[in-house]
Amino acid sequence: HAGFLAAEGQGVACNGGSKTPPDWWTFLRHRFHVDVYGEDRFGLPISYTDVGANDLVGCVREIGIENVSRYTYYVSDYFLDQTRFAAKRKADEKGELVVYHGGIVIVDVHGLGFRHWKEIQIFQEIAECAKFLHPERQRRCFVVRAPRMFSMIWNAISPTLDPRARDKVVIIGAGESMQPLIDEVGVESVPKRLGGTYTAFPERPRECVPKGAFKAHQALARAP
């Protein structure tokens, strides 16, 4: 993931430098609303996912569950790598061993609707592997702007999560104060739509993925 970001001029290359990203990766980079950015009060990375704007069903239809799962694993690995780099920097500064297991995860469920019910099975497939591979990759997870129906979805997906990850979840309902999140990461690292000042996210479509979107993406990428 780091090499692909570096190839796009949006990240720092590591382990061999920048690499040309495959079409499925650039498609999801354009369509999948998930980013690793900034830092929290410990200097660790923050992950932000805009669930309401995502269309997992459309993405799977266009490029397959394998590539969607692979992309989420790449992002998760990148999140942990950035945590390790931050820990090393802190250790070099202090001259002693510093160990961090993960940063802050923000899951924005504003816009969650009944169409997202169709995505539960896809999420469960991804989570089935993720719970074994990535149980310690976050210090705390904030689920924000949660509508009432989120409790029904949470009851469906929470059993698939690793208990250690599930215990780290903090839910902030729609209309409730974002102060706990601001206290955790600082107002400068909270997305503007959540009451903070951070705005440097890529521009992405917020509508559902149309049929044929991946072929159109490939054609555009190969256009002279």
C-alpha positions as YAML, in Angstrom:
chain: A
units: angstrom
residues:
- id: 1
  name: HIS
  ca: [0.00, 0.00, 0.00]
- id: 2
  name: ALA
  ca: [2.85, 2.39, 0.87]
- id: 3
  name: GLY
  ca: [4.57, 1.70, -2.45]
- id: 4
  name: PHE
  ca: [1.37, 2.30, -4.41]
- id: 5
  name: LEU
  ca: [0.70, 5.55, -2.54]
- id: 6
  name: ALA
  ca: [4.25, 6.68, -3.26]
- id: 7
  name: ALA
  ca: [3.73, 5.95, -6.95]
- id: 8
  name: GLU
  ca: [0.76, 8.32, -6.85]
- id: 9
  name: GLY
  ca: [2.79, 10.93, -4.99]
- id: 10
  name: GLN
  ca: [0.64, 10.57, -1.86]
- id: 11
  name: GLY
  ca: [2.85, 8.59, 0.46]
- id: 12
  name: VAL
  ca: [6.39, 7.67, 1.47]
- id: 13
  name: ALA
  ca: [7.85, 4.60, -0.19]
- id: 14
  name: CYS
  ca: [9.35, 1.83, 1.88]
- id: 15
  name: ASN
  ca: [10.64, -1.73, 1.39]
- id: 16
  name: GLY
  ca: [11.69, -1.34, -2.20]
- id: 17
  name: GLY
  ca: [10.30, 2.07, -3.12]
- id: 18
  name: SER
  ca: [7.28, 3.02, -5.18]
- id: 19
  name: LYS
  ca: [5.48, 0.44, -7.31]
- id: 20
  name: THR
  ca: [3.00, 0.78, -10.14]
- id: 21
  name: PRO
  ca: [-0.43, 0.07, -8.60]
- id: 22
  name: PRO
  ca: [-2.78, -2.40, -10.32]
- id: 23
  name: ASP
  ca: [-6.07, -1.18, -11.77]
- id: 24
  name: TRP
  ca: [-8.18, -2.72, -8.99]
- id: 25
  name: TRP
  ca: [-6.15, -0.79, -6.39]
- id: 26
  name: THR
  ca: [-6.48, 2.58, -8.13]
- id: 27
  name: PHE
  ca: [-10.20, 1.89, -8.62]
- id: 28
  name: LEU
  ca: [-10.71, 1.33, -4.89]
- id: 29
  name: ARG
  ca: [-8.45, 4.24, -4.00]
- id: 30
  name: HIS
  ca: [-10.90, 6.37, -5.99]
- id: 31
  name: ARG
  ca: [-14.07, 4.69, -4.74]
- id: 32
  name: PHE
  ca: [-13.41, 3.32, -1.24]
- id: 33
  name: HIS
  ca: [-13.77, 5.93, 1.49]
- id: 34
  name: VAL
  ca: [-11.01, 4.86, 3.88]
- id: 35
  name: ASP
  ca: [-7.81, 6.76, 4.69]
- id: 36
  name: VAL
  ca: [-4.84, 6.57, 7.04]
- id: 37
  name: TYR
  ca: [-3.69, 10.09, 7.90]
- id: 38
  name: GLY
  ca: [-2.29, 12.50, 10.46]
- id: 39
  name: GLU
  ca: [-1.46, 11.56, 14.01]
- id: 40
  name: ASP
  ca: [-3.07, 11.39, 17.44]
- id: 41
  name: ARG
  ca: [-1.73, 12.79, 20.71]
- id: 42
  name: PHE
  ca: [0.89, 9.99, 20.81]
- id: 43
  name: GLY
  ca: [2.05, 10.68, 17.27]
- id: 44
  name: LEU
  ca: [0.32, 7.55, 15.96]
- id: 45
  name: PRO
  ca: [-1.68, 7.31, 12.71]
- id: 46
  name: ILE
  ca: [-5.44, 7.73, 12.44]
- id: 47
  name: SER
  ca: [-7.72, 5.66, 10.22]
- id: 48
  name: TYR
  ca: [-10.96, 7.22, 8.95]
- id: 49
  name: THR
  ca: [-13.72, 5.29, 7.16]
- id: 50
  name: ASP
  ca: [-16.83, 7.00, 5.77]
- id: 51
  name: VAL
  ca: [-19.17, 4.00, 5.87]
- id: 52
  name: GLY
  ca: [-22.25, 5.83, 4.63]
- id: 53
  name: ALA
  ca: [-20.47, 6.89, 1.43]
- id: 54
  name: ASN
  ca: [-19.10, 3.43, 0.66]
- id: 55
  name: ASP
  ca: [-20.75, 0.95, -1.72]
- id: 56
  name: LEU
  ca: [-19.21, -2.43, -0.90]
- id: 57
  name: VAL
  ca: [-21.77, -4.30, -2.99]
- id: 58
  name: GLY
  ca: [-20.90, -2.21, -6.04]
- id: 59
  name: CYS
  ca: [-17.16, -2.58, -5.48]
- id: 60
  name: VAL
  ca: [-17.44, -6.36, -5.12]
- id: 61
  name: ARG
  ca: [-19.59, -6.54, -8.25]
- id: 62
  name: GLU
  ca: [-16.94, -4.65, -10.24]
- id: 63
  name: ILE
  ca: [-13.67, -6.21, -9.02]
- id: 64
  name: GLY
  ca: [-14.56, -9.18, -6.77]
- id: 65
  name: ILE
  ca: [-14.50, -9.89, -3.05]
- id: 66
  name: GLU
  ca: [-10.87, -11.03, -3.22]
- id: 67
  name: ASN
  ca: [-9.61, -7.64, -4.32]
- id: 68
  name: VAL
  ca: [-11.86, -5.72, -1.92]
- id: 69
  name: SER
  ca: [-10.58, -7.90, 0.93]
- id: 70
  name: ARG
  ca: [-7.00, -7.48, -0.24]
- id: 71
  name: TYR
  ca: [-7.35, -3.71, -0.29]
- id: 72
  name: THR
  ca: [-8.67, -3.63, 3.29]
- id: 73
  name: TYR
  ca: [-5.76, -5.83, 4.41]
- id: 74
  name: TYR
  ca: [-3.29, -3.54, 2.64]
- id: 75
  name: VAL
  ca: [-4.73, -0.50, 4.41]
- id: 76
  name: SER
  ca: [-4.63, -2.33, 7.75]
- id: 77
  name: ASP
  ca: [-1.01, -3.34, 7.21]
- id: 78
  name: TYR
  ca: [-0.14, 0.24, 6.24]
- id: 79
  name: PHE
  ca: [-1.84, 1.48, 9.42]
- id: 80
  name: LEU
  ca: [0.31, -0.86, 11.53]
- id: 81
  name: ASP
  ca: [3.47, 0.00, 9.59]
- id: 82
  name: GLN
  ca: [2.91, 3.70, 10.26]
- id: 83
  name: THR
  ca: [2.46, 2.85, 13.95]
- id: 84
  name: ARG
  ca: [5.78, 1.01, 13.97]
- id: 85
  name: PHE
  ca: [7.52, 3.93, 12.28]
- id: 86
  name: ALA
  ca: [6.05, 6.32, 14.86]
- id: 87
  name: ALA
  ca: [7.21, 4.07, 17.70]
- id: 88
  name: LYS
  ca: [10.73, 3.95, 16.25]
- id: 89
  name: ARG
  ca: [10.83, 7.74, 15.96]
- id: 90
  name: LYS
  ca: [9.74, 8.08, 19.59]
- id: 91
  name: ALA
  ca: [12.34, 5.50, 20.66]
- id: 92
  name: ASP
  ca: [15.09, 7.36, 18.79]
- id: 93
  name: GLU
  ca: [14.02, 10.64, 20.43]
- id: 94
  name: LYS
  ca: [13.90, 9.18, 23.94]
- id: 95
  name: GLY
  ca: [16.79, 6.78, 23.59]
- id: 96
  name: GLU
  ca: [14.72, 3.91, 24.99]
- id: 97
  name: LEU
  ca: [12.34, 1.21, 23.80]
- id: 98
  name: VAL
  ca: [8.86, 2.49, 22.92]
- id: 99
  name: VAL
  ca: [6.09, 0.05, 21.99]
- id: 100
  name: TYR
  ca: [2.75, 1.07, 20.46]
- id: 101
  name: HIS
  ca: [0.17, -1.46, 19.24]
- id: 102
  name: GLY
  ca: [-1.99, 0.84, 17.15]
- id: 103
  name: GLY
  ca: [-3.53, 4.23, 16.63]
- id: 104
  name: ILE
  ca: [-7.06, 5.57, 16.52]
- id: 105
  name: VAL
  ca: [-9.76, 4.29, 14.17]
- id: 106
  name: ILE
  ca: [-12.71, 6.54, 13.27]
- id: 107
  name: VAL
  ca: [-15.75, 4.89, 11.68]
- id: 108
  name: ASP
  ca: [-18.25, 7.48, 10.45]
- id: 109
  name: VAL
  ca: [-21.66, 5.84, 9.96]
- id: 110
  name: HIS
  ca: [-23.55, 8.99, 8.97]
- id: 111
  name: GLY
  ca: [-25.73, 8.15, 5.97]
- id: 112
  name: LEU
  ca: [-26.05, 4.50, 6.94]
- id: 113
  name: GLY
  ca: [-29.22, 3.23, 5.28]
- id: 114
  name: PHE
  ca: [-31.14, 0.09, 4.46]
- id: 115
  name: ARG
  ca: [-29.01, -0.51, 1.35]
- id: 116
  name: HIS
  ca: [-26.11, -1.19, 3.70]
- id: 117
  name: TRP
  ca: [-27.89, -4.28, 5.04]
- id: 118
  name: LYS
  ca: [-26.73, -5.98, 1.84]
- id: 119
  name: GLU
  ca: [-23.15, -5.26, 2.84]
- id: 120
  name: ILE
  ca: [-23.23, -7.15, 6.15]
- id: 121
  name: GLN
  ca: [-22.28, -10.48, 4.56]
- id: 122
  name: ILE
  ca: [-19.37, -8.85, 2.71]
- id: 123
  name: PHE
  ca: [-18.19, -7.19, 5.91]
- id: 124
  name: GLN
  ca: [-18.44, -10.51, 7.75]
- id: 125
  name: GLU
  ca: [-16.27, -12.23, 5.13]
- id: 126
  name: ILE
  ca: [-13.61, -9.55, 5.48]
- id: 127
  name: ALA
  ca: [-13.86, -9.52, 9.28]
- id: 128
  name: GLU
  ca: [-13.57, -13.32, 9.50]
- id: 129
  name: CYS
  ca: [-9.95, -13.07, 8.36]
- id: 130
  name: ALA
  ca: [-9.26, -9.67, 9.89]
- id: 131
  name: LYS
  ca: [-10.12, -10.86, 13.40]
- id: 132
  name: PHE
  ca: [-7.27, -13.36, 13.20]
- id: 133
  name: LEU
  ca: [-4.79, -11.14, 11.38]
- id: 134
  name: HIS
  ca: [-5.36, -7.72, 12.95]
- id: 135
  name: PRO
  ca: [-6.81, -7.88, 16.49]
- id: 136
  name: GLU
  ca: [-4.31, -5.41, 18.01]
- id: 137
  name: ARG
  ca: [-4.08, -2.78, 15.29]
- id: 138
  name: GLN
  ca: [-6.01, -0.07, 17.07]
- id: 139
  name: ARG
  ca: [-5.84, 1.57, 20.46]
- id: 140
  name: ARG
  ca: [-9.43, 2.74, 20.30]
- id: 141
  name: CYS
  ca: [-12.21, 2.80, 17.70]
- id: 142
  name: PHE
  ca: [-14.72, 5.66, 17.61]
- id: 143
  name: VAL
  ca: [-17.98, 4.89, 15.79]
- id: 144
  name: VAL
  ca: [-19.41, 8.35, 15.21]
- id: 145
  name: ARG
  ca: [-22.72, 9.91, 14.08]
- id: 146
  name: ALA
  ca: [-24.39, 6.56, 14.68]
- id: 147
  name: PRO
  ca: [-28.12, 6.49, 13.77]
- id: 148
  name: ARG
  ca: [-30.61, 4.37, 15.68]
- id: 149
  name: MET
  ca: [-30.49, 1.59, 13.11]
- id: 150
  name: PHE
  ca: [-26.77, 1.19, 13.77]
- id: 151
  name: SER
  ca: [-27.56, -0.80, 16.90]
- id: 152
  name: MET
  ca: [-29.24, -3.46, 14.74]
- id: 153
  name: ILE
  ca: [-26.26, -3.68, 12.41]
- id: 154
  name: TRP
  ca: [-23.84, -3.64, 15.34]
- id: 155
  name: ASN
  ca: [-25.66, -6.59, 16.91]
- id: 156
  name: ALA
  ca: [-25.22, -8.48, 13.62]
- id: 157
  name: ILE
  ca: [-21.53, -7.78, 13.07]
- id: 158
  name: SER
  ca: [-20.08, -7.42, 16.57]
- id: 159
  name: PRO
  ca: [-19.98, -11.22, 17.22]
- id: 160
  name: THR
  ca: [-17.61, -11.55, 14.23]
- id: 161
  name: LEU
  ca: [-15.08, -9.17, 15.79]
- id: 162
  name: ASP
  ca: [-12.25, -10.19, 18.05]
- id: 163
  name: PRO
  ca: [-13.35, -9.54, 21.67]
- id: 164
  name: ARG
  ca: [-10.24, -7.41, 22.29]
- id: 165
  name: ALA
  ca: [-11.14, -5.17, 19.35]
- id: 166
  name: ARG
  ca: [-14.82, -5.07, 20.32]
- id: 167
  name: ASP
  ca: [-13.99, -3.84, 23.82]
- id: 168
  name: LYS
  ca: [-12.12, -0.85, 22.36]
- id: 169
  name: VAL
  ca: [-15.18, 0.53, 20.55]
- id: 170
  name: VAL
  ca: [-16.64, 3.89, 21.66]
- id: 171
  name: ILE
  ca: [-19.99, 4.77, 20.04]
- id: 172
  name: ILE
  ca: [-21.00, 8.43, 19.63]
- id: 173
  name: GLY
  ca: [-24.59, 8.75, 18.44]
- id: 174
  name: ALA
  ca: [-25.93, 11.21, 15.88]
- id: 175
  name: GLY
  ca: [-26.23, 14.65, 17.47]
- id: 176
  name: GLU
  ca: [-23.98, 13.79, 20.41]
- id: 177
  name: SER
  ca: [-20.83, 15.74, 21.26]
- id: 178
  name: MET
  ca: [-17.60, 14.81, 19.47]
- id: 179
  name: GLN
  ca: [-15.59, 16.02, 22.45]
- id: 180
  name: PRO
  ca: [-14.35, 12.51, 23.40]
- id: 181
  name: LEU
  ca: [-12.87, 12.15, 19.91]
- id: 182
  name: ILE
  ca: [-11.43, 15.68, 19.95]
- id: 183
  name: ASP
  ca: [-9.87, 15.02, 23.35]
- id: 184
  name: GLU
  ca: [-8.26, 11.85, 22.01]
- id: 185
  name: VAL
  ca: [-6.70, 13.14, 18.78]
- id: 186
  name: GLY
  ca: [-6.93, 16.94, 18.88]
- id: 187
  name: VAL
  ca: [-9.19, 19.21, 16.84]
- id: 188
  name: GLU
  ca: [-6.59, 19.51, 14.06]
- id: 189
  name: SER
  ca: [-6.78, 15.74, 13.42]
- id: 190
  name: VAL
  ca: [-10.58, 15.46, 13.46]
- id: 191
  name: PRO
  ca: [-12.22, 15.65, 10.00]
- id: 192
  name: LYS
  ca: [-13.99, 18.94, 9.38]
- id: 193
  name: ARG
  ca: [-17.33, 17.17, 8.88]
- id: 194
  name: LEU
  ca: [-17.01, 15.92, 12.47]
- id: 195
  name: GLY
  ca: [-16.30, 19.33, 13.95]
- id: 196
  name: GLY
  ca: [-12.52, 19.38, 13.51]
- id: 197
  name: THR
  ca: [-10.26, 21.20, 11.08]
- id: 198
  name: TYR
  ca: [-8.68, 18.38, 9.00]
- id: 199
  name: THR
  ca: [-9.60, 18.63, 5.29]
- id: 200
  name: ALA
  ca: [-6.84, 16.87, 3.30]
- id: 201
  name: PHE
  ca: [-8.83, 13.81, 2.18]
- id: 202
  name: PRO
  ca: [-8.94, 12.81, -1.51]
- id: 203
  name: GLU
  ca: [-12.08, 13.84, -3.40]
- id: 204
  name: ARG
  ca: [-14.21, 10.75, -4.06]
- id: 205
  name: PRO
  ca: [-17.67, 10.09, -5.51]
- id: 206
  name: ARG
  ca: [-20.31, 9.59, -2.85]
- id: 207
  name: GLU
  ca: [-22.94, 7.92, -5.02]
- id: 208
  name: CYS
  ca: [-23.25, 4.16, -5.52]
- id: 209
  name: VAL
  ca: [-20.82, 2.49, -7.91]
- id: 210
  name: PRO
  ca: [-22.51, 2.21, -11.34]
- id: 211
  name: LYS
  ca: [-22.33, -0.98, -13.38]
- id: 212
  name: GLY
  ca: [-19.33, -0.96, -15.67]
- id: 213
  name: ALA
  ca: [-17.45, 1.54, -13.49]
- id: 214
  name: PHE
  ca: [-14.30, -0.59, -13.36]
- id: 215
  name: LYS
  ca: [-14.11, -0.99, -17.15]
- id: 216
  name: ALA
  ca: [-14.60, 2.76, -17.51]
- id: 217
  name: HIS
  ca: [-11.83, 3.30, -14.95]
- id: 218
  name: GLN
  ca: [-9.47, 1.04, -16.92]
- id: 219
  name: ALA
  ca: [-10.29, 2.77, -20.18]
- id: 220
  name: LEU
  ca: [-9.61, 6.18, -18.66]
- id: 221
  name: ALA
  ca: [-6.32, 5.01, -17.18]
- id: 222
  name: ARG
  ca: [-5.15, 3.79, -20.60]
- id: 223
  name: ALA
  ca: [-6.36, 6.79, -22.55]
- id: 224
  name: PRO
  ca: [-3.54, 8.78, -24.25]
...
